Amino acid sequence: QVQLVESGGGLVQAGGSLRLSCAASGRTFSSYAMGWFRQAPGKEREFVAAISRSGSNTYYADSVKGRFTISRNNAKNTVYLQMNRLKTEKTAHFYCAADHKLSSVSLTTTQSVYTYWGQGTEVTVSS
């Protein structure tokens, strides 16, 4: 069992930056592949970024590639999402998720694979 708590959301101007954090407690954090997802108002939740247990592999949705960076600090039990050049149309609730079934270098974009989810943090991008 692992508990995930996201933080760092808030109001930011279009073109600005924000860094989200997801702190994990419970089982050994380095045992989990991690992912970030977002859900805009009236839309389905979608994949944003993922990172393997070791941190050696990352993967991004095409819409954020080159602007967002996912990273992790296993010593601090935390995964981060650095978001740059934010766009107005992407105001959303951001969630982090964890999975312990994948190998140390694997990751996944599939929501149903992730076992644990945080409550999310809201990111509002103003024009």
Disulfide bonds with the S-S distance in Angstrom:
Cys22-Cys96 1.93
